[in-house]
Amino acid sequence: MHGRSQRNKIKRRDSITNWTVTFVTAVLTFALLVATGRRNISRKWVTAIVGTLGPFSLVVYACRRLAFRWSFWTALTICFAVHLLAIWVLFRYVLASFQTVNIWLWLPVMLVEAFVLLIAVKRISEKLTGKHETIKLDL
């Protein structure tokens, strides 16, 4: 009986934490969009910024148990550098004729990138440490 109430308490606490993280993320995203609107930044680059923050935020949130490992942050930094270079080339040269790129059209790319990032961060981290372990994602 005691075990069941303890599990329910943990589930409630996790639910509150998840909703808090979701709410804070939504507020910060809204603040970012307002700030970029005031600075007259092209909508194309706003999509690039949000398209960067989304997948990387999801990876950090899903892998929060690894937050105190140097290998996680090193792998994430390597992926971030590659991502920035790829996004800059794509938005600067490939999409040069576009003034706007709709975030809703970019959403599938962000979802695929988040999945690829989860795999890449784990593999790079394994290469750095030499350890192969199963990681539980907290979504």
C-alpha positions in Angstrom: 0.0 0.0 0.0 2.8 2.4 0.9 4.6 1.7 -2.3 1.6 2.7 -4.4 1.1 6.0 -2.7 4.8 6.8 -3.1 4.6 6.0 -6.8 1.6 8.3 -7.2 3.4 11.1 -5.4 6.4 10.7 -7.7 4.1 10.7 -10.8 2.4 13.8 -9.6 5.8 15.5 -8.9 7.1 14.5 -12.4 3.9 15.7 -14.0 4.2 19.1 -12.3 7.9 19.3 -13.3 7.0 18.5 -16.9 4.2 21.1 -17.1 6.5 23.7 -15.5 9.2 23.0 -18.1 6.6 23.2 -20.8 5.2 26.5 -19.6 8.6 28.1 -19.1 9.7 27.0 -22.6 6.5 28.5 -24.1 7.1 31.8 -22.3 10.7 31.9 -23.4 9.8 31.1 -27.0 7.2 33.8 -27.0 9.7 36.3 -25.5 12.2 35.3 -28.2 9.6 35.9 -31.0 8.7 39.3 -29.5 12.4 40.3 -29.2 13.2 39.3 -32.8 10.1 41.1 -34.1 11.2 44.3 -32.4 14.7 44.0 -33.9 13.4 43.5 -37.4 15.2 40.2 -37.8 14.1 38.4 -41.0 11.4 35.7 -40.4 13.7 33.2 -42.2 16.3 33.7 -39.5 13.7 33.5 -36.7 12.8 30.1 -38.1 16.4 29.1 -38.1 16.8 30.2 -34.4 13.6 28.4 -33.3 14.6 25.4 -35.4 17.9 25.3 -33.5 16.5 25.8 -30.0 13.7 23.2 -30.4 15.7 20.1 -31.2 18.6 20.9 -28.8 16.2 21.8 -26.0 14.4 18.5 -26.5 17.7 16.6 -26.4 18.8 18.4 -23.2 15.4 17.7 -21.6 15.3 14.1 -22.6 18.9 13.4 -21.5 18.7 15.5 -18.3 20.1 12.5 -16.3 23.3 13.0 -18.2 23.6 16.7 -17.4 26.6 16.1 -15.1 28.7 14.2 -17.6 31.4 16.0 -19.5 31.0 13.6 -22.4 27.3 14.6 -22.9 28.1 18.3 -23.1 31.1 17.7 -25.4 29.0 15.6 -27.7 26.2 18.2 -27.7 28.7 21.0 -28.4 30.1 19.1 -31.4 26.6 18.5 -32.7 25.7 22.1 -32.1 28.7 23.3 -34.1 27.8 21.0 -37.1 24.2 22.1 -36.9 25.1 25.8 -36.9 27.3 25.4 -39.9 24.6 23.4 -41.8 21.8 25.8 -40.9 23.9 28.8 -41.9 24.8 27.3 -45.3 21.2 26.2 -45.9 19.5 29.5 -44.9 22.2 31.8 -46.4 22.8 30.1 -49.7 20.1 27.5 -50.5 17.2 29.6 -49.2 18.7 32.9 -50.2 15.8 34.0 -52.4 13.2 33.4 -49.6 12.4 36.2 -47.1 10.4 33.9 -44.9 10.4 30.2 -44.1 7.3 29.1 -42.3 8.0 27.5 -38.9 5.2 25.0 -39.6 7.0 23.8 -42.7 10.2 23.5 -40.8 8.6 21.5 -37.9 9.1 18.1 -39.6 12.8 18.9 -40.1 13.1 19.8 -36.4 11.5 16.5 -35.4 13.8 14.4 -37.6 16.8 16.4 -36.4 15.9 15.9 -32.7 15.7 12.1 -33.3 19.1 12.2 -35.1 20.6 14.3 -32.4 19.6 11.8 -29.7 21.4 9.1 -31.6 24.4 11.3 -32.5 24.9 12.6 -29.0 24.9 9.1 -27.6 27.3 7.7 -30.2 29.7 10.6 -29.9 29.6 10.4 -26.1 30.3 6.6 -26.3 33.3 7.4 -28.6 34.7 9.9 -26.1 34.3 7.7 -23.0 34.6 4.2 -24.5 31.6 3.1 -22.5 28.6 1.5 -24.1 25.5 1.8 -21.9 21.8 1.9 -22.3 20.4 5.4 -21.6 16.9 5.9 -20.4 15.3 9.0 -22.0 13.0 11.1 -19.7 10.3 12.4 -22.0 
